[in-house]
Amino acid sequence: MSSSESKPPTPTQGDSYKGWLFKWTNYIKGYQRRWFVLNNGLLSYYRSQAEMGHTCRGTINLATANIVVEDSCSFVISNGGAQTYHLKASSEVERQRWITALELAKTKAFPSPDLSDESGSMEIQSTLRTLNGKVEDLKKSFQLERAQRIRLEEMLEQLAKQHNHLERAFRGATVLPPSHDDMDGGSKGGLSGKGDASDEDDDNEFFDAMEFITVPADPKYHRRSSSNASRLSNETSADDLSFDELSLASSPESPPPLKPELVKRRRTCIPEKPNYYLNLWSIMKNCIGKELSKIPMPVNFNEPLSMLQRLSEDLEYYELLDKAAKCSSSLEQMCYVAAFTVSSYSTTVQRTGKPFNPLLGETFELDRLPECGYRSLCEQVSHHPPAAAHHAFSEKGWTLRQEITLASKFRGKYLSIIPLGSIQCIFAKSGNHYSWKKVTTTVHNIIVGKLWIDQSGEIDVVNHKTGDRCHLKFTPYSYFSRDVPRKVTGVVTDKDGKAHYVLSGTWDEKMEFSRIMQSSKSENGAEGKQRTVYQTLKAKEIWRKNPLPEGAESMHFFSTLALTLNEPEEDVAPTDSRRRPDQRLMEEGRWDEANAEKQRLEEKQRTARREREREVVKAANTPDEADTEDAPNLHTASPPPPLLLPPVTSVHPDSYQSLWFEKVDDPTSGETMHVYKGGYWETKDGGGGWDVCPDIF
């Protein structure tokens, strides 16, 4: 830059202003140096001063423009339409001179009203009065139309009830004698008695799900007085109650009521997330196509939880498994297990922060035995590939275990996270053994725009004892789709493939299920595909997402459970995620210190791994052979023995063995996974002799 070009711009005659500024162009070229000219309320720019006579690259009118200062050198000019200039000056003083000149030019360019022209002012006021009158007329029309629509809906509802009653009377239906309470309702036009079909038919919903549709069941199914129908009525009526409303004290298998003083008070907030700006693209642009776990990421993109703690969040709605343990029907139990699989995704809808990658040997316990009746333990059992094992058991009679390995790829515009591994749930009373896998998580708008998360794919929940199966479909979001966003649908079938229940809802809000009474084939599917039509009873809500705590948007959108996961506890293992220093510093808002601590822990882990690999090689060689390992003779006539060859670095020989889990072949599901081998809770309850734990922090 020449000395003349480095001088700050100065005003000239005619309120014009000229000088060099840096203008943002695109993500490839970034900021480029341009010559700007401010004259008569118009800001124009050129690539150089020589272009002023023939080529103008762009002009923005300051009369309607908005000027916003971003930092000491940067500011933005936008006219609310397609024109937005992101500009940067070479110094704060130069930026302030430009801002002053722009604001002055904007004031002069804004058309002031001509006070002398009274006729024009009166005409404007008359036009405004006319417009206000038309707006009021439109409001009244909308209100009238809404009232008419409500009256029509009420009339249609009454007609539907009368139609159902006449149809039953024509078929000679036997109606139960109405109770005293229902006699009052009959005077208002309701002609059905207690338990009548019309009350259920009125609330039936029509919805599409995968390659099937549902319609209200025939009234004859509501008139059944057999034991099956009465049992179903009892089951569905119990489903209307929340778990807290169920009387557990009356059950001989239920534990006595908990004393309030035994329940620990948990925290309800964490320090607010600092507003640190960091360009994600500057880090991710060199990582396209790479594995996410191998990308060094600063804590600025993290949330103050580890992957082990995120895995434990699957127990947010443990009550669904408690209810499932009480079911006598395996098909109904399948509905609760399927709802539990969907509920685990509800905490991810606004959680765009990346959890900390656990260190090898890191653990996390979630002891909720006094409050919720369960205990949970996670351990990082492998580092390459990263794998975590999880085991939870409940006093209510269920055990949940899973092993998850995350495969992730960055594709430029989006990030795909593919969970590998299996999840299993075993119920002690019935012996039912369920297994399923997770769907793909996609993070969109990595480069430009607001980050948002979607879940897509299919899940098959299988009961290995009975052969029952639930097929769930997570519909990916589409701008052109008429379906509700985040839609989930499913069908529960027995071992013979006969459908018994339909599930429908969204993974971020709620799920409902309804009993199938009859099915048939239809040719009304999309593109002529054959669909199955299910006649169902009234849909019942089986799960609903808990509301987020107040102020969640400034606390990483954590749920009530997530806020407590990193709360310090004294009697946990020294390898517990709560004791991880970089994660604790990040939660406290000390991000620079957290980044330095994160690098220290990662280097310590790499050193420990190299030491284990060295021990493996040393154990595989005799002392005499170890002396010649560093310089093998590659020119001998006969090939050297295999033990003299240096280890292949891509294999990464490692002698690490997980402390609390062991790898076994599950005979029921036929899968190989890490299963809890015991000892952790005995060590904790015995006084916390954690000498066996490695020093990883």
C-alpha positions in Angstrom: 0.0 0.0 0.0 1.5 3.4 -1.0 1.8 6.3 1.4 -1.0 8.2 -0.4 -3.4 5.3 -0.1 -2.7 4.8 3.6 -3.9 8.3 4.5 -7.4 8.4 6.0 -10.1 9.7 3.8 -11.1 13.3 4.2 -14.2 15.2 3.2 -14.1 17.3 0.0 -16.4 19.8 -1.5 -20.0 18.7 -2.2 -20.2 16.5 1.0 -18.3 13.7 -0.8 -16.1 11.2 0.9 -13.5 8.9 -0.6 -11.1 6.2 0.6 -10.1 2.6 0.8 -12.1 0.0 2.7 -12.1 -3.8 2.8 -15.3 -5.4 1.6 -16.4 -9.0 2.3 -16.8 -10.9 -1.0 -17.3 -14.6 -0.3 -15.9 -17.5 1.8 -13.1 -18.2 -0.7 -11.7 -14.7 -1.2 -12.8 -13.2 2.1 -12.3 -9.4 2.5 -11.0 -7.6 -0.6 -9.7 -4.0 -0.8 -12.0 -1.6 -2.7 -12.2 2.1 -3.4 -15.4 3.7 -2.0 -16.9 7.0 -2.9 -19.7 8.7 -0.9 -21.5 11.4 -2.9 -25.0 12.9 -2.7 -26.3 10.2 -0.3 -25.0 7.3 -2.5 -22.2 5.0 -1.6 -20.4 3.5 -4.6 -17.3 1.3 -4.8 -14.7 0.4 -7.4 -11.8 -2.0 -7.6 -9.4 0.9 -8.0 -9.4 4.6 -8.4 -8.9 4.2 -12.2 -12.3 2.5 -12.5 -14.2 5.6 -11.3 -14.5 6.9 -14.8 -16.1 3.9 -16.4 -17.0 0.9 -14.1 -19.0 1.1 -10.9 -19.1 -2.2 -9.0 -22.1 -1.3 -6.9 -24.1 1.5 -5.3 -26.3 1.6 -2.2 -28.7 4.4 -1.3 -28.2 5.7 2.2 -31.7 7.2 2.5 -33.2 3.8 3.4 -30.0 2.1 4.7 -29.2 0.8 8.1 -25.7 1.2 9.5 -24.5 -1.2 12.2 -21.1 -1.2 13.9 -19.8 -4.7 14.6 -16.4 -4.2 16.3 -13.5 -1.7 16.4 -12.9 -1.8 12.6 -15.9 -3.5 11.1 -19.4 -2.2 10.2 -22.4 -3.3 8.0 -24.5 -1.2 5.7 -27.9 -2.8 4.6 -30.9 -1.4 2.9 -33.2 -4.2 4.1 -33.3 -5.8 0.6 -30.7 -7.6 -1.4 -27.9 -5.1 -0.8 -25.7 -5.7 2.3 -22.1 -4.5 2.5 -19.8 -6.0 5.2 -17.0 -3.4 5.5 -13.8 -3.2 7.5 -11.5 -0.2 8.0 -7.8 -0.3 8.6 -8.1 1.3 12.0 -10.7 2.3 14.6 -10.1 6.0 13.8 -10.7 5.5 10.1 -13.9 3.5 10.8 -15.2 6.3 13.0 -14.6 8.8 10.3 -16.5 6.7 7.8 -19.4 6.2 10.2 -19.6 10.0 10.8 -19.6 10.7 7.1 -22.2 8.0 6.4 -24.6 9.1 9.1 -24.4 12.7 8.0 -25.0 11.7 4.3 -27.9 9.6 5.4 -29.5 12.5 7.3 -29.2 14.7 4.3 -30.5 12.1 1.9 -33.6 11.3 3.9 -36.5 13.2 2.2 -38.0 15.7 4.7 -41.7 16.6 4.4 -42.6 19.8 2.7 -44.5 21.7 5.4 -45.6 24.3 3.0 -47.5 21.9 0.9 -50.6 21.6 3.1 -52.7 20.0 0.3 -50.2 17.1 0.0 -50.2 16.6 3.8 -54.0 16.4 3.9 -54.1 14.0 1.0 -51.7 11.7 2.9 -53.8 11.9 6.1 -56.9 11.1 4.1 -55.3 8.0 2.5 -54.2 6.8 5.9 -57.7 7.1 7.3 -59.1 5.2 4.4 -56.5 2.4 4.9 -57.2 2.2 8.6 -60.9 1.9 7.9 -60.2 -1.0 5.5 -58.0 -2.8 8.1 -60.8 -2.5 10.6 -63.3 -4.0 8.1 -60.9 -6.9 7.4 -60.5 -7.6 11.2 -64.3 -7.7 11.6 -64.6 -10.0 8.5 -62.0 -12.4 10.0 -63.7 -12.5 13.3 -67.1 -13.2 11.7 -65.6 -15.9 9.5 -64.0 -17.5 12.6 -67.2 -17.5 14.5 -69.1 -19.1 11.6 -66.4 -21.8 11.3 -66.7 -22.6 15.0 -70.5 -22.9 14.7 -70.1 -25.2 11.6 -67.7 -27.4 13.5 -70.1 -27.8 16.4 -73.0 -28.6 14.0 -70.9 -31.2 12.2 -69.9 -32.8 15.6 -73.6 -33.0 16.6 -74.5 -34.5 13.3 -71.7 -37.1 13.6 -73.0 -38.1 17.0 -76.6 -38.5 15.8 -75.4 -40.4 12.8 -73.5 -42.9 14.9 -76.5 -43.3 17.3 -78.9 -43.9 14.4 -76.5 -46.5 12.8 -76.2 -48.4 16.1 -80.0 -48.3 16.6 -80.5 -49.6 13.1 -78.2 -52.5 13.7 -79.9 -53.4 16.9 -77.0 -52.5 19.1 -77.3 -53.1 22.9 -76.5 -50.0 24.8 -75.6 -50.2 28.5 -77.9 -48.4 30.9 -76.6 -44.9 31.4 -75.2 -43.8 34.8 -76.6 -40.9 36.8 -73.8 -38.6 35.6 -74.5 -39.5 32.0 -78.2 -38.7 32.3 -77.3 -35.0 32.7 -75.1 -35.2 29.6 -78.0 -36.7 27.6 -80.1 -33.7 28.1 -77.6 -31.8 26.0 -78.0 -34.0 23.0 -75.7 -36.8 24.0 -77.6 -40.0 23.5 -74.9 -42.6 24.3 -74.4 -44.3 27.6 -71.3 -44.9 29.6 -68.6 -46.8 27.6 -70.4 -46.0 24.3 -68.6 -46.1 21.0 -69.4 -42.6 19.9 -67.2 -41.0 22.6 -64.2 -42.8 21.2 -65.2 -42.4 17.5 -65.4 -38.6 17.9 -61.8 -38.4 18.9 -60.3 -40.7 16.3 -57.6 -39.0 14.1 -56.7 -39.7 10.5 -53.0 -39.7 9.8 -50.6 -41.2 7.3 -47.7 -43.3 8.6 -45.1 -45.0 6.3 -47.1 -47.2 3.8 -50.3 -47.3 5.8 -53.2 -45.2 6.9 -55.5 -45.4 9.9 -59.2 -44.9 10.1 -61.7 -45.2 13.0 -62.6 -48.7 13.8 -66.1 -50.1 13.1 -68.5 -49.4 16.1 -69.0 -53.2 16.5 -65.5 -53.4 18.1 -66.6 -50.9 20.8 -69.6 -53.0 21.8 -67.7 -56.1 22.7 -68.3 -57.1 26.3 -65.7 -59.9 26.2 -62.8 -60.1 28.6 -60.4 -58.9 25.9 -62.4 -55.7 25.4 -62.7 -55.1 29.1 -59.0 -55.7 29.6 -58.2 -53.3 26.8 -60.4 -50.7 28.4 -58.7 -51.1 31.7 -55.3 -50.9 30.1 -56.0 -47.8 28.0 -57.7 -46.1 31.0 -54.6 -46.6 33.0 -52.5 -45.2 30.2 -54.3 -41.9 30.5 -52.8 -41.4 34.0 -49.2 -40.2 34.4 -46.8 -42.5 36.2 -46.8 -40.4 39.3 -50.6 -40.8 39.5 -50.4 -44.6 39.6 -50.7 -46.1 43.1 -47.5 -48.0 43.6 -48.2 -48.5 47.3 -51.0 -51.0 46.5 -48.7 -53.3 44.5 -46.9 -56.0 46.6 -43.9 -55.8 44.3 -43.5 -52.0 44.7 -41.0 -50.5 47.2 -42.4 -48.4 50.1 -42.8 -44.7 49.5 -39.6 -42.7 49.5 -39.0 -40.3 52.4 -38.5 -36.7 51.2 -35.4 -36.2 53.4 -33.5 -39.0 51.5 -33.7 -37.3 48.1 -30.7 -35.1 47.3 -31.4 -31.6 46.1 -30.0 -31.1 42.6 -28.9 -27.9 41.0 -31.2 -26.1 38.6 -28.8 -23.9 36.7 -25.3 -23.6 35.4 -23.1 -20.5 34.5 -24.4 -18.8 31.4 -22.6 -19.6 28.1 -20.2 -16.8 27.2 -20.7 -15.1 23.8 -17.3 -15.9 22.3 -17.1 -15.5 18.5 -15.2 -18.1 16.5 -15.4 -18.9 12.8 -16.4 -22.5 12.5 -15.6 -22.6 8.8 -11.9 -21.5 9.5 -11.5 -24.8 11.4 -13.7 -27.2 9.4 -12.7 -26.2 5.9 -9.6 -28.4 6.1 -11.5 -31.4 7.6 -14.0 -32.2 4.8 -14.3 -36.0 4.5 -12.4 -36.7 7.7 -13.5 -38.6 10.8 -15.0 -36.1 13.4 -13.2 -37.8 16.3 -9.8 -37.1 14.7 -10.4 -33.3 14.2 -8.8 -31.2 16.9 -11.7 -28.9 18.0 -11.5 -26.1 20.6 -13.9 -26.1 23.5 -15.7 -23.1 21.9 -17.8 -25.6 19.9 -18.4 -27.9 22.9 -21.0 -28.1 25.6 -19.9 -28.8 29.2 -20.8 -32.5 29.0 -18.9 -35.5 27.8 -20.3 -38.1 25.4 -20.7 -40.5 28.4 -23.0 -37.9 30.0 -25.0 -37.5 26.8 -25.4 -41.2 26.7 -26.8 -41.2 30.2 -29.4 -38.7 29.1 -31.2 -41.5 27.4 -32.6 -42.2 30.8 -34.4 -38.8 30.9 -37.8 -40.6 30.5 -37.0 -43.8 32.5 -40.6 -43.8 33.6 -41.5 -45.4 30.2 -39.4 -48.5 31.1 -41.0 -48.5 34.6 -44.4 -48.7 33.0 -43.2 -51.3 30.5 -42.0 -53.5 33.4 -45.6 -53.6 34.8 -47.2 -54.6 31.5 -48.6 -58.2 31.3 -48.9 -58.0 27.5 -45.6 -58.2 25.5 -47.2 -56.2 22.6 -48.2 -53.3 24.9 -44.8 -53.5 26.5 -43.3 -53.1 23.1 -45.2 -49.8 22.7 -43.5 -48.4 25.8 -40.1 -49.6 24.8 -40.6 -48.0 21.3 -41.7 -44.7 22.9 -38.5 -44.9 25.1 -36.3 -45.2 22.0 -38.0 -42.1 20.4 -37.8 -40.1 23.7 -34.0 -40.3 23.7 -33.8 -37.9 20.8 -36.0 -35.2 22.3 -33.0 -33.6 24.1 -31.1 -33.1 20.8 -33.4 -30.8 19.0 -31.6 -27.6 20.0 -28.3 -29.0 21.2 -25.9 -28.0 18.5 -22.9 -28.1 20.9 -20.4 -31.0 20.5 -19.9 -33.1 23.7 -16.4 -33.7 24.9 -14.7 -36.8 23.5 -14.2 -39.1 26.6 -10.6 -40.1 27.5 -9.9 -43.8 27.4 -10.9 -45.2 30.8 -13.1 -42.2 31.6 -16.3 -43.2 33.5 -19.6 -41.5 34.4 -22.0 -42.7 37.1 -25.6 -41.6 37.4 -26.9 -42.7 40.8 -30.6 -42.0 41.0 -31.5 -44.9 43.3 -33.2 -42.8 46.0 -35.1 -40.5 43.6 -35.9 -42.7 40.6 -34.9 -46.3 41.6 -32.1 -46.8 39.0 -28.3 -46.7 38.8 -26.3 -46.0 35.6 -22.6 -46.4 34.7 -20.8 -45.5 31.5 -17.1 -46.2 30.6 -15.0 -45.3 27.5 -13.8 -48.8 26.6 -12.0 -47.9 23.3 -10.3 -44.9 21.8 -9.7 -45.9 18.2 -12.4 -46.4 17.2 -14.1 -44.4 20.1 -16.6 -46.7 21.9 -18.6 -46.3 25.1 -20.3 -48.9 27.1 -23.4 -48.2 29.2 -25.2 -50.2 31.9 -28.3 -49.2 33.9 -30.5 -51.3 36.2 -33.6 -50.4 38.1 -35.4 -51.7 41.1 -38.6 -51.7 39.0 -37.3 -54.8 37.1 -35.5 -53.6 34.0 -31.9 -53.5 32.8 -30.6 -51.3 30.0 -27.2 -51.8 28.3 -25.7 -50.4 25.2 -22.4 -50.0 23.4 -22.2 -47.1 21.0 -19.4 -46.3 18.5 -19.9 -43.0 16.5 -18.9 -42.8 12.9 -19.0 -39.2 11.6 -18.2 -37.5 8.4 -18.1 -33.8 7.6 -19.5 -33.2 4.1 -19.1 -29.4 3.8 -22.6 -28.2 4.3 -23.7 -30.7 6.9 -22.2 -33.2 9.4 -23.5 -36.8 9.6 -23.2 -38.7 12.8 -23.9 -42.5 12.4 -24.2 -44.4 15.7 -22.9 -48.0 15.5 -23.6 -50.6 18.0 -26.6 -52.0 19.8 -29.0 -51.1 22.7 -30.6 -53.8 24.7 -33.3 -53.8 27.4 -34.2 -56.8 29.5 -37.2 -57.2 31.8 -36.7 -59.5 34.8 -40.3 -60.5 35.4 -41.2 -61.6 31.9 -37.7 -62.3 30.6 -38.4 -60.2 27.5 -35.2 -59.2 25.8 -35.4 -56.2 23.4 -32.7 -54.8 21.1 -32.5 -51.9 18.6 -30.0 -49.5 17.0 -30.0 -45.7 16.7 -30.7 -43.6 13.6 -28.5 -41.1 11.9 -28.1 -37.6 13.3 -27.4 -34.7 10.8 -26.2 -31.2 11.7 -27.1 -28.8 8.9 -25.8 -25.3 8.0 -22.3 -25.9 9.1 -20.9 -23.0 6.9 -23.7 -20.5 6.6 -26.9 -20.0 8.5 -28.3 -21.2 11.8 -27.3 -24.7 12.9 -30.2 -27.2 13.1 -30.4 -30.9 13.8 -32.5 -33.6 12.1 -32.9 -37.3 12.9 -33.6 -39.7 10.0 -33.6 -43.5 9.4 -35.4 -46.6 10.5 -35.3 -48.6 13.8 -36.4 -52.2 14.3 -37.1 -52.9 18.0 -37.1 -56.7 18.3 -38.3 -58.9 21.3 -36.0 -61.9 21.0 -38.2 -64.0 23.3 -41.6 -63.6 21.6 -40.6 -62.5 18.1 -42.6 -59.3 18.4 -41.3 -56.4 16.4 -41.8 -52.6 16.1 -40.7 -50.9 12.9 -40.1 -47.1 13.5 -39.5 -44.6 10.7 -37.9 -41.2 11.4 -38.9 -39.1 8.4 -36.1 -36.7 7.3 -37.1 -33.0 7.1 -38.1 -31.8 3.6 -39.0 -28.2 2.6 -41.5 -29.6 0.1 -43.1 -32.2 2.4 -46.6 -31.6 3.8 -45.9 -33.8 6.8 -45.2 -32.3 10.2 -41.4 -31.8 10.9 -39.6 -34.5 12.9 -42.3 -37.0 12.2 -42.1 -40.6 13.6 -44.4 -43.5 12.7 -44.4 -47.1 13.6 -46.3 -50.4 13.7 -46.1 -53.1 16.3 -46.4 -56.7 15.0 -46.3 -60.1 16.5 -44.1 -63.0 15.4 -46.5 -63.9 12.6 -46.4 -60.3 11.2 -49.9 -59.4 12.3 -50.2 -55.7 13.3 -51.6 -54.9 16.7 -50.6 -51.2 17.5 -49.9 -48.1 15.5 -47.6 -45.3 16.9 -47.4 -41.8 15.6 -45.9 -38.5 16.7 -42.7 -36.4 16.6 -39.4 -37.2 18.2 -39.2 -33.7 19.8 -42.7 -33.4 21.3 -44.9 -36.5 21.9 -45.9 -40.0 20.8 -49.3 -41.6 20.7 -50.4 -45.3 20.2 -53.7 -46.9 19.2 -55.0 -50.4 19.1 -55.5 -51.9 15.6 -58.9 -53.7 15.3 -58.9 -54.6 11.6 -56.6 -54.1 8.5 -57.1 -54.2 4.8 -55.2 -53.4 1.6 -55.7 -50.2 -0.5 -54.5 -49.0 -3.8 -54.6 -45.3 -2.8 -50.9 -45.0 -2.0 -48.5 -42.6 -3.6 -47.5 -43.6 -7.2 -50.0 -46.4 -7.1 -48.2 -48.3 -4.3 -50.4 -50.5 -2.2 -51.0 -49.3 1.3 -52.4 -51.0 4.4 -55.5 -49.4 6.0 -55.7 -50.0 9.7 -59.0 -49.5 11.7 -57.9 -48.3 15.1 -59.4 -47.3 18.5 -58.9 -43.9 20.0 -55.2 -42.8 20.1 -53.7 -42.5 23.6 -50.7 -40.3 24.5 -47.8 -42.5 25.6 -45.0 -40.0 26.0 -44.7 -36.2 26.0 -41.5 -34.1 26.2 -40.8 -32.2 29.5 -40.5 -28.5 29.1 -37.1 -27.0 29.2 -36.1 -25.1 32.4 -36.3 -21.3 32.5 -33.3 -19.7 30.8 -32.3 -22.8 28.9 -31.3 -20.8 25.8 -28.4 -19.3 27.8 -27.4 -22.7 29.3 -26.8 -24.7 26.1 -30.5 -25.7 26.0 -30.0 -28.2 28.7 -32.9 -30.2 30.1 -33.5 -30.4 33.9 -31.6 -33.7 34.0 -28.7 -32.4 31.9 -28.2 -29.5 34.2 -27.4 -31.9 37.0 -25.1 -34.3 35.1 -21.9 -32.3 35.7 -22.7 -31.3 39.2 -19.7 -32.1 41.5 -20.1 -35.1 43.7 -17.6 -36.2 46.3 -17.9 -40.0 46.3 -17.5 -40.7 42.5 -14.6 -42.5 40.9 -11.5 -40.4 40.1 -12.1 -41.2 36.4 -15.6 -39.7 36.5 -16.4 -37.0 33.9 -17.3 -34.6 36.7 -13.6 -34.5 37.6 -12.4 -33.7 34.1 -10.6 -30.3 34.5 -11.0 -28.9 30.9 -14.8 -29.7 31.0 -15.1 -28.0 34.4 -13.2 -24.9 33.2 -15.4 -24.7 30.1 -18.6 -24.8 32.2 -17.2 -22.0 34.4 -16.7 -19.9 31.3 -12.8 -20.0 31.4 -12.5 -21.1 27.8 -8.8 -20.2 27.2 -7.7 -22.2 30.2 -10.0 -25.0 29.1 -8.4 -25.2 25.7 -4.9 -25.4 27.2 -6.1 -28.1 29.7 -7.7 -30.0 26.8 -4.4 -30.1 24.9 -2.6 -31.3 28.0 -5.1 -34.2 28.6 -5.0 -35.3 25.0 -1.2 -35.3 25.0 -1.2 -37.3 28.2 -3.5 -39.8 26.6 -1.3 -40.1 23.6 1.8 -40.7 25.7 0.0 -43.4 27.7 -1.1 -45.1 24.5 2.5 -45.1 23.1 3.7 -46.6 26.3 1.1 -49.4 26.1 2.1 -50.1 22.5 5.7 -50.2 23.5 4.9 -52.7 26.3 3.0 -54.9 23.7 6.0 -55.0 21.4 8.4 -55.6 24.3 6.4 -58.5 25.5 6.2 -60.0 22.0 10.0 -60.1 21.6 12.6 -61.9 23.5 15.4 -59.9 25.1 17.9 -60.9 22.4 15.5 -60.0 19.6 14.6 -56.7 21.2 18.2 -55.6 20.8 18.1 -56.0 17.1 14.6 -54.6 16.6 15.6 -51.0 16.1 17.9 -51.9 13.1 16.8 -55.1 11.4 19.1 -56.4 8.7 17.0 -56.1 5.5 19.8 -57.5 3.3 20.1 -61.0 4.7 19.6 -63.9 2.3 16.8 -65.4 4.3 13.8 -63.3 5.5 14.0 -62.2 9.2 11.7 -63.9 11.7 8.3 -62.2 12.1 9.1 -61.0 15.6 12.0 -58.9 14.3 9.6 -56.7 12.2 8.6 -53.4 13.7 4.9 -53.0 14.6 2.6 -51.7 11.9 1.5 -48.3 13.0 -2.0 -48.6 11.4 -2.8 -51.6 13.6 -2.1 -49.8 16.9 -1.4 -52.8 19.2 -2.8 -51.8 22.6 -2.9 -53.8 25.8 -5.7 -51.7 27.4 -8.5 -53.6 29.1 -11.6 -51.8 30.4 -12.0 -51.8 34.1 -15.7 -52.3 34.7 -16.9 -53.9 31.4 -15.9 -57.0 29.5 -16.5 -58.0 25.9 -18.9 -61.0 25.6 -21.0 -62.7 22.9 -24.7 -62.3 23.8 -26.4 -65.6 23.1 -29.9 -64.0 22.9 -29.2 -61.3 20.3 -26.2 -62.9 18.8 -24.2 -59.7 19.1 -20.8 -59.0 20.6 -20.7 -56.1 23.1 -19.1 -54.8 26.3 -21.2 -55.9 29.3 -20.9 -54.7 32.8 -18.9 -57.3 34.8 -19.7 -55.8 38.3 -17.6 -54.3 41.0 -18.2 -50.6 40.6 -21.1 -50.1 42.9 -19.7 -52.5 45.4 -16.5 -50.4 45.5 -18.5 -47.2 45.9 -20.8 -48.6 48.6 -17.8 -50.1 50.4 -16.2 -46.8 51.0 -14.7 -45.8 47.7 -11.4 -47.7 47.5 -10.6 -46.4 44.0 -7.0 -47.5 43.9 -7.7 -49.7 40.8 -8.7 -46.7 38.7 -6.1 -45.3 36.3 -4.8 -41.7 36.5 -6.2 -40.1 33.3 -6.8 -36.5 34.5 
